[in-house]
Amino acid sequence: MIGEFSLAGKRAVIVGAASGIGRATAHLFVEAGATLLLADINGDALAGLAAELGGDMATAVIDVASRSSVEALGIQAGSLGPVDIWVNLAGVVAAPAPITQVTEDVLDRLIAINLKGVFWGCAAAARIMERQGSGSIINASSAGADVPAEGISVYALTKAAVNMITRTLATEVGPSGVRVNSIAPGFIDTPMVTYRFRRPDGSIDTDARAALFASRAETAALRRIGEPRDIALTILYLASDASAFVTGQVLRPNGGSVMP
Ligand SMILES: NC(=O)c1ccc[n+]([C@@H]2O[C@H](COP(=O)([O-])OP(=O)(O)OC[C@H]3O[C@@H](n4cnc5c(N)ncnc54)[C@H](O)[C@@H]3O)[C@@H](O)[C@H]2O)c1
């Protein structure tokens, strides 16, 4: 591997590591030589991932909707040594609904997890990295932050906010040598998107899945939807020294589905 892309000797915190993009990122970071602290609300899935990765994997069961839970993760991470990389991937979606039908519970839940979770994660990481004088923070945004679509107002506004948190923090910590960027994936085949083709009994409607994937592929210049590893590779770039001159940016691994 070209030296700048290696994570050998680097320590990374991955929040939302237990599924989808986070899981693929954990695997890729281990391949790239990083030491990891994996965090998620789903303790069982987290333990499964740690066993899969082998070695001495540090884990933390946290709820990013709780500021104190995120701050405790920062203290745990800082106590283990330097933190070179902090990835905020924990996120949730809600069933599509027009703004006239959105409930306050849904609005509050998505803001608590997708927006405030990233905000406090950024604060915890930045405190450590400013002291060190180095580090890279990567936040999960979405193509939905750039282009309005019916029924996803709440998710989209949380992701638009993530982009502004990213840019603002980048200006604040850049002089200390700390970089902050967002990734804005297009449609990726992860457990997050299964709500779109699950039957009421929880089973997967494979025909509906195939039809949705085909229609999403059709709207992308590359004529395919994304795999978690596609996004993990973008995150690896932003985490590594290969992106040493990149900060305050939104990178869009989306197969060409959105070109704002
Ligand atoms: N899959 C896509 O198409 C897509 C597209 C654009 C952006 N994203 C974003 O990428 C990120 C990862 O998505 P994914 O597709 O891998 O989803 P996923 O559902 O597979 O994984 C999300 C992870 O976040 C964890 N999580 C949820 N709430 C949490 C909380 N309160 N505290 C701690 N952890 C929590 C879950 O347990 C899960 O492990 C999300 O922020 C998502 O919004 C996904």
The ligand as an SDF file (V2000), in Angstrom:
LIG
                    3D

 44 48  0  0  0  0  0  0  0  0999 V2000
  -27.1780    3.1300    3.6700 N   0  0  0  0  0  0  0  0  0  0  0  0
  -27.3430    4.2420    2.9680 C   0  0  0  0  0  0  0  0  0  0  0  0
  -27.9180    4.2240    1.8560 O   0  0  0  0  0  0  0  0  0  0  0  0
  -26.8210    5.5530    3.4900 C   0  0  0  0  0  0  0  0  0  0  0  0
  -26.8200    6.6430    2.6030 C   0  0  0  0  0  0  0  0  0  0  0  0
  -26.3540    7.8830    3.0480 C   0  0  0  0  0  0  0  0  0  0  0  0
  -25.9230    8.0230    4.3570 C   0  0  0  0  0  0  0  0  0  0  0  0
  -25.9410    6.9500    5.2050 N   0  0  0  0  0  0  0  0  0  0  0  0
  -25.4860    7.2010    6.5710 C   0  0  0  0  0  0  0  0  0  0  0  0
  -24.3700    6.3820    6.8680 O   0  0  0  0  0  0  0  0  0  0  0  0
  -24.3550    6.0600    8.2720 C   0  0  0  0  0  0  0  0  0  0  0  0
  -24.2710    4.5470    8.4320 C   0  0  0  0  0  0  0  0  0  0  0  0
  -25.4360    4.0060    7.8280 O   0  0  0  0  0  0  0  0  0  0  0  0
  -25.6180    2.4440    7.4850 P   0  0  0  0  0  0  0  0  0  0  0  0
  -26.3140    2.3860    6.1890 O   0  0  0  0  0  0  0  0  0  0  0  0
  -24.3590    1.7220    7.7200 O   0  0  0  0  0  0  0  0  0  0  0  0
  -26.7230    2.0880    8.5990 O   0  0  0  0  0  0  0  0  0  0  0  0
  -26.8620    0.8160    9.5710 P   0  0  0  0  0  0  0  0  0  0  0  0
  -28.2610    0.8920   10.0850 O   0  0  0  0  0  0  0  0  0  0  0  0
  -26.4270   -0.4130    8.8890 O   0  0  0  0  0  0  0  0  0  0  0  0
  -25.8270    1.1580   10.7440 O   0  0  0  0  0  0  0  0  0  0  0  0
  -26.0490    2.2040   11.6320 C   0  0  0  0  0  0  0  0  0  0  0  0
  -25.3950    1.8580   12.9610 C   0  0  0  0  0  0  0  0  0  0  0  0
  -25.6550    2.9420   13.8750 O   0  0  0  0  0  0  0  0  0  0  0  0
  -25.9690    2.3710   15.1390 C   0  0  0  0  0  0  0  0  0  0  0  0
  -26.7800    3.2980   15.9380 N   0  0  0  0  0  0  0  0  0  0  0  0
  -28.0600    3.6940   15.6960 C   0  0  0  0  0  0  0  0  0  0  0  0
  -28.4870    4.5000   16.6800 N   0  0  0  0  0  0  0  0  0  0  0  0
  -27.4630    4.6130   17.5600 C   0  0  0  0  0  0  0  0  0  0  0  0
  -27.3010    5.3200   18.7780 C   0  0  0  0  0  0  0  0  0  0  0  0
  -28.3180    6.0370   19.3130 N   0  0  0  0  0  0  0  0  0  0  0  0
  -26.1070    5.2640   19.4220 N   0  0  0  0  0  0  0  0  0  0  0  0
  -25.0940    4.5090   18.9090 C   0  0  0  0  0  0  0  0  0  0  0  0
  -25.1840    3.8130   17.7590 N   0  0  0  0  0  0  0  0  0  0  0  0
  -26.3690    3.8730   17.0870 C   0  0  0  0  0  0  0  0  0  0  0  0
  -26.7630    1.1040   14.7930 C   0  0  0  0  0  0  0  0  0  0  0  0
  -26.8340    0.1980   15.8910 O   0  0  0  0  0  0  0  0  0  0  0  0
  -25.9840    0.5840   13.6020 C   0  0  0  0  0  0  0  0  0  0  0  0
  -24.9540   -0.2920   14.0110 O   0  0  0  0  0  0  0  0  0  0  0  0
  -25.6450    6.6550    8.8480 C   0  0  0  0  0  0  0  0  0  0  0  0
  -25.3550    7.8780    9.4840 O   0  0  0  0  0  0  0  0  0  0  0  0
  -26.5130    6.8690    7.6220 C   0  0  0  0  0  0  0  0  0  0  0  0
  -27.4490    7.9100    7.8250 O   0  0  0  0  0  0  0  0  0  0  0  0
  -26.3740    5.7280    4.8000 C   0  0  0  0  0  0  0  0  0  0  0  0
  1  2  1  0
  2  3  2  0
  2  4  1  0
  4  5  1  0
  4 44  2  0
  5  6  2  0
  6  7  1  0
  7  8  2  0
  8  9  1  0
  8 44  1  0
  9 10  1  0
  9 42  1  0
 10 11  1  0
 11 12  1  0
 11 40  1  0
 12 13  1  0
 13 14  1  0
 14 15  2  0
 14 16  1  0
 14 17  1  0
 17 18  1  0
 18 19  2  0
 18 20  1  0
 18 21  1  0
 21 22  1  0
 22 23  1  0
 23 24  1  0
 23 38  1  0
 24 25  1  0
 25 26  1  0
 25 36  1  0
 26 27  1  0
 26 35  1  0
 27 28  2  0
 28 29  1  0
 29 30  1  0
 29 35  2  0
 30 31  1  0
 30 32  2  0
 32 33  1  0
 33 34  2  0
 34 35  1  0
 36 37  1  0
 36 38  1  0
 38 39  1  0
 40 41  1  0
 40 42  1  0
 42 43  1  0
M  CHG  2   8   1  16  -1
M  END
$$$$
